[in-house]
Amino acid sequence: MFQFGEILTLGLGTVAAIYLLTNRGAIARLPALRVLVIPFILMTVAWVATVLEGIPGGGARTIVFLQGSATIARQGGLASELLNVVEHLAYTAAAVALLVGVWRARRLGREGTS
């Protein structure tokens, strides 16, 4: 079952990702934005996985993943579990990439001013 918020987030994220990919040169000249590119792409992957979890699978009443129901989630099978793992790994990787990027940018900023 699709939720409007998830579809809207994926749509906006996809438009922004396309903009990032088509304007790489301009973004490369703005060091402050470069830190955000990889985390944003990883979050877009997580949003895609979230939406794909809502694709109906099997019978008419079976959905691939519904967080509130363990029974329905089990009916989704391996695809549901893999999409859930991809989603959470992508969010985690985005957070780590942002942390490392900000840490490196801050460290380089200090070294450049001393």
Secondary structure, DSSP 8 states (H G I E B T S, - for coil): ---HHHHHHHHHHHHHHHHHHHTHHHHHT-HHHHHHHHHHHHHHHHHHHHHHHTSB-SSTT-BS--TT-HHHHHHHHHHHHHHHHHHHHHHHHHHHHHHHHHHHHHHHHHHHH-
